[in-house]
Amino acid sequence: MVVNWLLAHWWVLVVAAVLALLTSVGWLYNRQQQARWEAVRAQGLRYGLPQLDALHHTRFEDAVRDLMHRDGCRDAQRVGGRGDLGADVKATDPFGRRWVIQCKHRRNGARGSAVGTPDLQVLNGTARQVHGADVAVIVTNGRVSAPAVTFAKQQRLHVVDRQTLGVWASGSRPLWELLRAVPPPRRSTPLS
């Protein structure tokens, strides 16, 4: 009876075969994409300072987001723009700490204007209270003024200057290994 019905409705077999073929092709494509992504991750994302200097400020924010993602922050996202309230990138590290990062790109790199205390005051006023940061960071491809460094230490803010950025962007060490006095993990993980 089933065979007779299938012979009368042969198109059902054709549709089933096409669906099976499409499913197989989709599955193979997905596997290939995953393999490519794993190969890229295995190589590690790296930037040189000249590359970072040449970026537009929004692409610089994207680069910082991508570096956080490289380091295991699966939810890293760029949120910068008008009205960002001092946050350009937000991410949660594998230890559960919430990172809020303000990016300050200088077109002339180290020769550009220094990041000053007002930039850090904005970050200090919003990172923890508005964005819920455990770790508040300002990242620049330029210089940071001495008063700004002093203010950052007083307020438990982290400064990633040109030198630290160069080490972070060119290597495979996560940012939390390069900074001093990062808060302890929120949750215990196999990494902690």
ABEGO torsion letter per residue (X at the ends): XAAAAAAABAAAAAAAAAAAAAAAAAAAAAAAAAAAAAAAAAAEBBBBAAAAAABBAAAAAAAAAAAAAAAGBAABBBABEBGAGGBABBBBBAAGBBBBBBBBBBAAEAABBBBBAAAAAAAAAAAAAAAGBABBBBBBABBBBAAAAAAAAAAGBBBBBAAAAAAAAABABBAAAABBGBBBBABBBAAX
